[in-house]
Amino acid sequence: MGKVIFKEEKKYTFIDYFDFTNPTEEIASAFGYSFTTKILDLPVATDIDKDVIVTLQEDFYEILPKITLNSEIAKRDFMIAPVL
């Protein structure tokens, strides 16, 4: 098991995990799992401007290494920001 990040006497609810500031890798490790990020090849609609998609992809992969995503809120905000 990984680094101990949970208090032994505390009972955690689902929402408690969103309040952790530990990196996702640490939380997964505490449960005996690993975490990886990879690119998925998903189906693409044919009636969309592909230049827009390429620009969003390039921006996403350029910005991603520059920020720390320690919480679910940060991850969500980062993922939806280009769309907004």
Backbone bond lengths (Angstrom), bond angles and torsions (degrees), N, CA, C in turn:
res aa  C-N    CA-C-N  psi(-1)  N-CA   C-N-CA  omega(-1)  CA-C   N-CA-C  phi
1 M - - - 1.456 - - 1.522 109.80 -
2 G 1.323 115.07 158.62 1.452 120.53 -177.35 1.516 112.70 -87.65
3 K 1.287 115.69 -159.14 1.460 123.77 -179.39 1.537 110.14 -60.24
4 V 1.333 116.43 140.65 1.464 121.20 -179.81 1.527 108.45 -79.73
5 I 1.322 116.94 116.37 1.470 121.12 -179.58 1.519 111.80 -118.97
6 F 1.341 116.85 -3.29 1.453 121.26 -178.65 1.527 110.40 -106.05
7 K 1.318 116.35 145.39 1.461 121.52 175.01 1.524 107.57 -85.06
8 E 1.319 115.86 130.42 1.463 121.08 -173.36 1.526 112.87 -60.91
9 E 1.319 118.77 -37.99 1.465 121.41 -175.44 1.534 113.47 -85.68
10 K 1.318 118.36 -7.74 1.463 121.67 -176.36 1.521 111.00 -91.09
11 K 1.334 115.73 139.29 1.460 121.55 173.39 1.521 107.14 -97.91
12 Y 1.314 116.66 129.42 1.461 122.16 -176.76 1.520 110.44 -103.47
13 T 1.321 114.84 139.52 1.455 120.77 172.62 1.522 108.00 -104.24
14 F 1.301 116.63 169.63 1.465 121.48 -178.16 1.528 111.34 -54.43
15 I 1.317 117.20 -44.80 1.464 121.05 -176.66 1.527 112.26 -65.93
16 D 1.339 118.14 -25.54 1.463 121.36 179.69 1.528 112.13 -60.60
17 Y 1.317 116.69 -31.98 1.463 119.92 -177.81 1.528 112.12 -67.41
18 F 1.317 117.25 -23.24 1.460 120.58 178.52 1.519 112.00 -77.33
19 D 1.326 116.94 -15.71 1.465 121.40 179.68 1.524 113.05 -88.59
20 F 1.319 117.45 -10.45 1.460 120.20 179.07 1.520 110.48 -65.93
21 T 1.324 115.51 142.44 1.466 120.18 176.13 1.528 110.97 -102.92
22 N 1.333 116.42 -0.93 1.462 120.53 179.02 1.524 109.68 -69.13
23 P 1.318 117.11 149.54 1.461 119.85 175.46 1.532 110.83 -60.82
24 T 1.299 116.67 150.53 1.460 122.53 -179.28 1.521 111.30 -54.86
25 E 1.322 116.71 -38.75 1.462 121.21 -179.36 1.532 110.74 -59.26
26 E 1.344 117.42 -39.70 1.468 122.17 179.94 1.522 111.44 -67.00
27 I 1.326 116.54 -43.41 1.465 120.66 -179.49 1.524 109.91 -65.04
28 A 1.324 117.29 -45.14 1.463 120.68 178.35 1.522 110.48 -61.59
29 S 1.322 116.69 -40.98 1.461 122.00 179.85 1.529 111.58 -63.40
30 A 1.331 117.37 -35.09 1.463 121.31 179.25 1.528 111.58 -62.88
31 F 1.335 116.64 -25.42 1.459 121.70 177.73 1.527 112.42 -96.19
32 G 1.343 116.38 1.68 1.456 120.00 179.69 1.523 113.58 86.21
33 Y 1.321 117.08 16.56 1.459 121.76 179.05 1.521 109.66 -111.33
34 S 1.320 116.10 169.54 1.462 120.59 173.12 1.525 107.99 -118.79
35 F 1.307 115.87 163.42 1.459 121.97 -178.24 1.517 108.14 -131.84
36 T 1.324 116.60 131.64 1.458 121.22 175.63 1.518 109.35 -135.37
37 T 1.291 115.36 155.81 1.455 122.25 175.33 1.518 107.56 -114.24
38 K 1.329 115.84 132.04 1.453 118.55 177.38 1.524 110.03 -145.95
39 I 1.297 115.45 160.96 1.453 122.08 179.74 1.524 108.52 -83.32
40 L 1.330 116.19 132.15 1.451 121.51 177.19 1.518 109.77 -104.91
41 D 1.303 116.95 138.97 1.462 121.42 173.71 1.521 108.13 -94.99
42 L 1.327 116.13 100.32 1.454 121.99 -178.96 1.523 109.84 -100.99
43 P 1.326 118.03 158.90 1.461 119.84 177.97 1.529 110.39 -60.42
44 V 1.302 115.87 145.53 1.460 121.85 -177.95 1.527 108.90 -117.61
45 A 1.343 115.91 134.08 1.462 120.68 176.87 1.525 109.22 -66.20
46 T 1.316 116.63 148.21 1.469 120.64 -177.77 1.522 112.97 -92.80
47 D 1.320 118.02 -14.35 1.460 120.96 -176.11 1.531 112.74 -103.36
48 I 1.321 116.75 39.20 1.457 121.26 -177.54 1.528 109.49 -129.55
49 D 1.323 116.11 151.23 1.460 120.88 179.15 1.534 108.62 -72.01
50 K 1.311 116.46 109.72 1.466 121.20 -175.08 1.526 112.93 -67.37
51 D 1.314 117.98 -24.87 1.465 120.57 177.53 1.531 111.02 -63.69
52 V 1.326 116.54 -35.98 1.463 120.91 178.71 1.522 109.51 -65.01
53 I 1.314 116.49 -43.90 1.471 121.28 -179.72 1.530 110.41 -64.38
54 V 1.311 117.10 -44.88 1.462 121.10 -179.94 1.523 110.44 -61.54
55 T 1.330 117.35 -42.37 1.461 121.54 178.36 1.526 111.04 -62.19
56 L 1.345 117.21 -44.52 1.461 120.52 177.83 1.528 111.07 -61.79
57 Q 1.325 117.14 -43.11 1.465 121.20 178.70 1.526 111.25 -61.14
58 E 1.312 116.22 -47.13 1.464 120.19 -178.97 1.527 110.90 -61.58
59 D 1.341 116.36 -44.46 1.462 120.53 178.67 1.523 110.70 -61.88
60 F 1.321 116.51 -44.54 1.465 122.05 -179.04 1.524 110.65 -58.23
61 Y 1.324 117.66 -51.90 1.463 120.81 -176.19 1.528 113.14 -75.07
62 E 1.314 117.12 -17.40 1.464 120.03 174.80 1.530 110.55 -79.45
63 I 1.321 116.86 -38.89 1.463 121.80 -176.01 1.529 111.75 -83.24
64 L 1.319 118.43 -36.02 1.465 123.08 -173.36 1.530 114.34 -48.41
65 P 1.329 120.30 -48.45 1.470 118.99 -178.54 1.536 114.22 -69.00
66 K 1.319 116.99 -13.44 1.465 120.35 -175.14 1.525 113.71 -90.22
67 I 1.334 117.66 -6.89 1.456 119.10 -177.69 1.525 110.96 -123.55
68 T 1.328 115.83 156.12 1.452 122.18 177.45 1.519 108.14 -103.39
69 L 1.310 115.68 124.55 1.463 120.58 -178.56 1.526 109.16 -106.32
70 N 1.333 116.13 78.07 1.461 121.08 -175.60 1.520 113.80 -87.41
71 S 1.300 118.73 -8.88 1.455 119.65 -179.29 1.518 109.66 -137.45
72 E 1.311 115.35 159.70 1.459 120.48 178.91 1.528 110.96 -64.41
73 I 1.320 117.58 -33.91 1.471 120.94 179.06 1.520 110.03 -65.38
74 A 1.333 117.36 -42.80 1.467 120.70 177.98 1.519 110.46 -62.35
75 K 1.333 117.11 -42.30 1.469 120.76 178.32 1.519 110.97 -61.86
76 R 1.327 116.09 -46.26 1.462 120.16 -179.48 1.527 110.66 -61.26
77 D 1.334 116.20 -47.61 1.458 119.96 -179.11 1.517 112.11 -60.79
78 F 1.324 116.35 -39.93 1.459 119.84 179.50 1.529 111.08 -65.77
79 M 1.342 116.77 -39.61 1.462 120.34 -176.66 1.528 112.08 -70.69
80 I 1.328 118.07 -35.95 1.463 119.07 -176.07 1.524 113.60 -91.89
81 A 1.330 117.87 -14.97 1.464 120.70 -176.81 1.533 113.41 -56.35
82 P 1.340 120.33 -44.61 1.463 118.95 -179.89 1.525 113.36 -63.86
83 V 1.307 116.69 -30.39 1.463 120.54 -178.79 1.520 110.97 -73.53
84 L 1.340 115.67 -36.80 1.458 119.12 179.75 1.511 111.05 -71.82
